[in-house]
Amino acid sequence: MRTALSDEFGLDLSLFAFSYMPDVVVEVCKAGGMGVLGAVRFTPDELSEAIEYVEARIGGRPYGVDIVMPAKTEAVAGMPMDEMHDMLEKMIPQEHRDFVERLLKEHGVPELPADAQQQRDLLSWNDTEARQQVERSLERPDVKLIVNALGPPPKDVVDQSHEAGVKVAALVGKKEHALKQVANGVDIIVAQGTEAGGHSGEIATMVLVPEVVEAVGDAPVLAAGGIGSGRQVAAAFALGAQGVWTGSIWLNTVECAQPDLMYKKFQQATSSDAVRSRAYTGKPARQLRTAWTDAWDNPDNPQPLGMPLQYMLNAEAQDRIRRSGNEALLGTPIGQLVGSMSETKTVREVVDALREEYTRTVESLPRLSTSAPVS
């Protein structure tokens, strides 16, 4: 599972693992891959704390930080956070607020306790905080990769990263997007198929990866979307990728520290239960199908708002759902790989299984080619 790209980063495995959980990032790095810390849920100060936590445990190994800088959002670049929050709050229609309360009441979800800590409802997918996150990340010695998840990162951010000796990667769902990223100076293209969890396009990984590989020439490509086994890693390499970008597989690990009910729902779900919906963030994102997504996808109900208004609208509701353990409404962004999540494992067990199955798969390929030739 080594390639020229993994050698360039000094990795034992060309395995890139996205997670919001620092412990997952740590364990992937210790196992020889590159953990990539999702920053969107953190304030800049919280991100600095998470980075210090990771670096204290990985012994100088390289890792990355994923920062969301969407090309289209209602947030205003450069606006002070308090002013931005107040402006956005006023843009949320009362009709939508009433709909959320009705939905929670129908499913018996209680109010938050009076002493509950207020959850963030404006995440760091705004220009103001995202740029601060970039600066905090580039100050750290072991951050070797900055990743942007929505649209092309601004050219000045790419240049700033390069000046610090840090490579830049970006996720794409179309060949055209990949060409724009390369033109913008992005070093690594993550071709993410529609199977992936979270924000994803409509083209399947098997089709997208070779299209992007051929389009971008010498730029290395990571394959993403539906990759959770050694066989799928081998397939990604066969399509021309120099590594794999993984996300959903880590949600079902011990280190991800999910509620027991969430692990149960993963293990009961089928691949068809991972649906693309605007219910969570306002942009199409693949997530576990629940009564929440069904309600928002019903054309008879209010339609989801744009980013970041939709998340601001439902942030407290999601906190109430999690705290109450409401099975019908509890969900999370996740890919179609959820249909294969039969058992919760440690990160190290997942990495070992990937490596072992990849080796067996590659070793079996010559036998397959001689026993079943293509006519």
Buried (B, 14 or more C-beta within 10 A) or exposed (E): BBBEBBEBBEBBBBBBBBBBBBBBBBBBBBBBBBBBBBBBBBBBEBBBEBBEBBBEBBEEBBBBBBBBBBEEBBBBEEBEBEEBBEEBEEEBEEEBEEBBEEBBEEBEBEEBEEEEEEEBBBBBBBBBBBBBBBEBBBEBEBBBBBBBBBBBBBEEBBEBBBEBEBBBBBBBBBBEBBBBBBEBBBBBBBBBBBBBBBBBBEBEBBBBBBBBBEBBEEBBBBBBBBBBBBBBBBBBBBBBBBBBBBBBBBBBBBBBEBEEEBBBBBBEBEEEBBBBBBBBBBBBBBBBBBBBBBBBBEEEBBEBBBBBBBBBBBBBBBBBBBBBEBBBBBBBBBBBBBBBBEEBBEBBBBBEBBBEBBEEBBEEEEEEEEEEEEE
